[in-house]
Amino acid sequence: MNTPERHLTPFVALEVSTALSGAGNGVTVVAFPWLVLELTGSASAAAAIGAVTLAPLLFTSLISGTLVDILGRRRVSVGSDLLSFLSVAAIPILSSLVGLSFSLLAVLAVIGATFDPAGLTARESMLPEAARAADLQLERANGIHEATWGIAYIVGPGVGGILIALVGARNAFWATAVFFILSALLMFAVRVPGAGRPLEHGRLLDFWPATREGLVFLWREPVLRSTAVMTALLVGFWLPVEGVLLPVYFQARHQPGGLGAVLASISAGAVIGALVYAAAGARMRRRTVLNAALLGMATAVVGMAFLPPLPALLAFGFVSGLMYGPINPIKNVALQQRTPDRLRGRVLGLSTSIAFVAGPAGYLLVGPLIDRVGLRESFLILAGGLLAVAVGSFAVTAFKGLDEIPDETIRAGR
């Protein structure tokens, strides 16, 4: 009678850990730009802090997958959460001891962002084995996983907005610290094949050859290459909306709760969209769902860009999240089906690093853009970029491979 629960334990522990880590990061999405705006009053400064936060992610996500494959998935996940705990706890501590400045916040943002990709990559690398232990199809497991992230970003920004109103942006970082330490503790419960240190590529001396092997595989696999580029474009156009445009809009109106509510509505839609895909995705053509999801998301963001009253902004945000919900599960299933197990961490980390190439560029451009043309016009420009990505996705022939079963040559990494 206890067998099903034992099989479910690794998957449940993995998902709760993911939720806690994601919620911690969700608090910082609200608290960091808000704290910078309090200190400087500058939209460009808020954009710059987002850029310096994302810049190290390009490098660390590039190497994080190789570290996962060399050091082991569970070990890297726990270590990442513990280091992230220390970096965010330093913000309220240093604020009390020496005070905060923009330069100090930038340093702390870089340190905090450095550890996130390794933990994310390690947890996602364990997902197929945890799903297999729980007897879940990959579509269902990935839909649940992305819904978990959505729940985290309902809790995180919502808690962040409430905490800013109650105790201030500095003290809001204590919530992030608690989330990270709990996430690290839970990862000890995830015991699945492949979670420990692998025998192959077990030396740090193999680091760069191993990284190059993953990069060559990703570049030569057209489906994974195309989904990685698509994700990079989405990140480049969307992150400045979430991290700069919306905080600037609500900070000018002294409405931290409004910012948290809009971000939470987006995440709520994403949760439902991911869960719908988890329930029905195995019976649907992935390319059709991907094209429709991209188009629906972009259209909703165009509605948000006109900055309508809060109820309409909440509705558009919800629809954008709803349509985005299936995108990451589709991308993840493709990666898991088409990547050899021994390369999974590297390919996942490299795919993430490609996405982060666009993030800093978007952040750096949007601050001066707001100063030059205005908030609404900048929002419309970014929304138009998302719409162009959605329309262009219909012409990407490599996406036909999303519905094809990869042959053994691909799965062997040759």
Residue pairs with C-beta under 8 A, 6 or more apart in sequence:
7 133
7 134
7 135
8 133
8 134
9 189
10 126
10 129
10 130
10 133
10 134
10 189
10 190
10 191
10 192
11 130
11 131
11 133
11 134
11 136
11 141
13 186
13 187
13 189
13 190
14 123
14 126
14 127
14 130
14 187
14 190
15 144
15 145
15 148
16 186
17 77
17 81
17 123
17 183
17 184
17 186
17 187
17 190
18 123
18 145
18 148
18 149
18 152
18 183
19 148
19 149
19 151
19 152
19 155
20 152
20 179
20 180
20 182
20 183
20 186
21 81
21 84
21 119
21 120
21 123
21 152
21 179
21 180
21 183
22 148
22 149
22 151
22 152
22 153
22 156
23 152
23 153
23 155
23 156
23 159
23 179
24 84
24 88
24 156
24 175
24 176
24 177
24 178
24 179
24 180
24 183
25 116
25 152
25 156
25 176
26 152
26 153
26 154
26 155
26 156
26 157
26 159
26 160
26 263
26 267
27 156
27 157
27 159
27 160
27 163
27 172
27 173
27 175
27 176
27 179
28 88
28 112
28 156
28 160
28 173
28 176
29 153
29 156
29 157
29 160
29 242
29 243
29 263
30 156
30 157
30 160
30 161
30 164
30 172
30 247
30 256
30 259
30 260
30 263
31 160
31 163
31 164
31 169
31 172
31 173
31 176
32 49
32 50
32 53
32 105
32 109
33 46
33 49
33 50
33 243
33 244
33 247
33 248
33 251
34 164
34 169
34 247
34 251
34 256
34 259
35 100
35 105
35 169
35 170
36 42
36 45
36 46
36 49
36 102
36 105
37 43
37 45
37 46
37 247
37 248
37 251
38 169
39 45
39 100
39 101
39 102
39 105
40 46
40 102
42 367
43 244
43 248
43 367
43 370
43 371
44 367
44 368
44 370
44 371
45 102
45 367
46 243
46 244
46 247
46 248
46 367
47 240
47 243
47 244
47 363
47 364
47 366
47 367
47 368
47 370
48 106
48 363
48 364
48 367
49 102
49 105
49 106
49 109
50 239
50 240
50 243
50 244
50 363
51 359
51 360
51 363
51 364
52 106
52 109
52 110
52 360
53 109
53 110
53 112
53 113
54 113
54 239
54 356
54 359
54 360
54 363
55 110
55 360
56 110
56 113
56 114
57 113
57 114
57 116
57 117
57 353
57 356
57 359
58 353
58 356
58 357
58 359
58 360
59 353
60 113
60 114
60 115
60 116
60 117
60 118
61 117
61 121
61 349
61 350
61 352
61 353
61 356
62 211
62 349
62 350
62 353
63 207
63 211
63 349
64 76
64 117
64 118
64 120
64 121
64 122
64 345
64 349
64 352
65 121
65 125
65 211
65 214
65 344
65 345
65 346
65 347
65 348
65 349
65 350
65 352
66 207
66 210
66 211
66 214
66 345
66 346
66 349
67 76
67 118
67 207
67 345
68 76
68 118
68 121
68 122
68 125
68 345
68 346
68 349
69 198
69 201
69 210
69 214
69 342
69 343
69 344
69 345
69 346
70 197
70 198
70 201
70 202
70 203
70 204
70 206
70 207
70 210
71 197
72 195
72 196
72 197
72 198
73 122
73 123
73 125
73 126
73 194
73 195
73 196
73 345
74 122
74 126
74 187
74 188
74 190
74 195
74 196
75 196
75 197
76 118
76 119
76 121
76 122
77 118
77 119
77 122
77 123
77 126
77 184
77 187
77 190
78 184
78 187
78 188
79 118
80 115
80 116
80 118
80 119
80 122
81 115
81 119
81 180
81 181
81 183
81 184
81 187
82 180
82 181
82 184
83 114
83 115
84 112
84 115
84 116
84 119
84 180
85 177
85 180
85 181
85 184
87 108
87 111
87 112
87 114
87 115
88 112
88 173
88 176
88 177
88 180
89 173
89 174
89 177
90 108
90 111
91 100
91 105
91 108
91 170
91 173
92 170
92 171
92 173
92 174
94 100
94 104
94 108
95 170
100 170
117 349
117 352
117 353
117 356
119 183
120 352
121 345
121 348
121 349
121 352
122 345
123 187
124 145
124 332
124 348
125 194
125 344
125 345
125 348
126 190
126 192
126 194
126 195
127 141
127 142
127 145
127 332
127 336
128 138
128 141
128 336
128 344
129 192
129 193
129 194
129 195
130 141
130 190
130 192
131 137
131 138
131 140
131 141
132 192
133 192
134 141
136 144
137 282
138 333
138 336
138 337
139 277
139 278
139 281
139 282
139 329
139 333
140 278
140 279
140 281
140 282
141 278
142 278
142 328
142 329
142 332
142 333
142 336
143 274
143 275
143 276
143 277
143 278
143 279
143 281
143 325
143 326
143 329
144 274
144 275
144 278
145 274
145 329
145 332
146 270
146 274
146 277
146 325
146 328
146 329
146 332
147 270
147 271
147 272
147 274
147 275
147 278
147 325
149 270
149 328
150 267
150 268
150 269
150 270
150 271
150 274
150 321
150 325
151 267
151 271
152 267
153 263
153 264
153 266
153 267
153 270
154 264
154 267
154 268
154 271
156 179
157 259
157 260
157 263
157 264
157 267
158 260
158 261
158 263
158 264
159 172
159 175
159 260
160 172
160 175
160 260
161 256
161 257
161 258
161 259
161 260
161 261
161 263
162 257
162 260
163 171
163 172
163 175
164 172
164 256
165 256
165 257
194 341
198 342
200 342
201 210
201 342
210 346
211 346
211 350
213 343
213 346
213 413
214 343
214 346
214 347
214 349
214 350
215 346
215 350
217 339
217 340
217 343
217 346
217 347
217 413
218 224
218 225
218 228
218 347
218 350
218 351
219 225
221 338
221 339
221 410
222 398
222 401
223 334
223 338
223 398
223 399
223 401
223 402
224 334
224 335
224 338
224 339
224 347
224 351
225 398
226 396
226 398
226 399
227 330
227 331
227 334
227 335
227 351
227 399
228 350
228 351
228 354
228 355
229 354
230 294
230 331
230 389
230 393
230 396
231 331
231 351
231 354
231 355
232 354
232 355
232 356
232 357
232 358
233 358
233 385
233 389
234 327
234 355
234 386
234 389
235 355
235 356
235 358
235 359
235 362
236 357
236 358
236 359
236 361
236 362
236 385
237 358
237 362
237 382
237 383
237 385
237 386
237 389
238 301
238 382
238 386
239 359
239 362
239 363
240 362
240 363
240 365
240 366
240 382
241 301
241 304
241 379
241 382
241 383
242 263
242 266
243 363
244 363
244 366
244 367
244 370
245 366
245 370
245 375
245 378
245 379
245 382
246 259
246 262
246 263
247 259
248 370
248 375
249 259
249 307
249 375
250 256
250 258
250 259
250 262
251 259
258 310
261 310
261 314
262 310
262 313
262 314
262 317
263 317
265 314
265 315
265 317
265 318
265 321
266 317
266 318
266 320
266 321
267 321
268 318
268 321
269 317
269 318
269 319
269 320
269 321
269 322
269 323
269 324
269 325
270 321
270 322
270 324
270 325
271 321
271 325
272 321
272 322
272 325
273 293
273 321
273 322
273 323
273 324
273 325
273 326
274 325
274 326
274 328
274 329
275 325
276 325
276 326
277 284
277 289
277 325
277 326
277 329
277 330
278 329
281 289
281 326
281 329
281 330
281 333
285 403
286 330
286 333
286 334
286 402
286 403
287 399
287 400
287 402
287 403
289 326
289 330
290 326
290 327
290 330
290 393
290 399
290 402
291 390
291 393
291 394
291 399
292 323
293 323
293 324
293 325
293 326
293 327
294 323
294 327
294 389
294 390
294 393
295 323
295 390
295 391
295 393
296 319
296 322
296 323
297 320
297 323
297 324
297 327
297 386
297 390
298 383
298 386
298 387
298 389
298 390
299 387
299 390
300 316
300 317
300 319
300 320
300 323
301 316
301 320
301 382
301 383
301 386
301 387
302 380
302 383
302 384
302 386
302 387
303 312
303 316
303 319
304 313
304 316
304 317
304 320
304 379
304 383
305 376
305 379
305 380
305 382
305 383
306 376
306 379
306 380
307 313
307 375
307 376
307 379
308 316
330 402
334 401
334 402
335 344
335 347
335 348
335 351
336 344
337 405
337 406
337 411
338 406
338 410
338 411
339 347
339 348
339 411
339 413
340 411
340 412
340 413
342 413
343 413
362 382
366 378
366 382
369 378
369 381
370 378
373 381
393 399
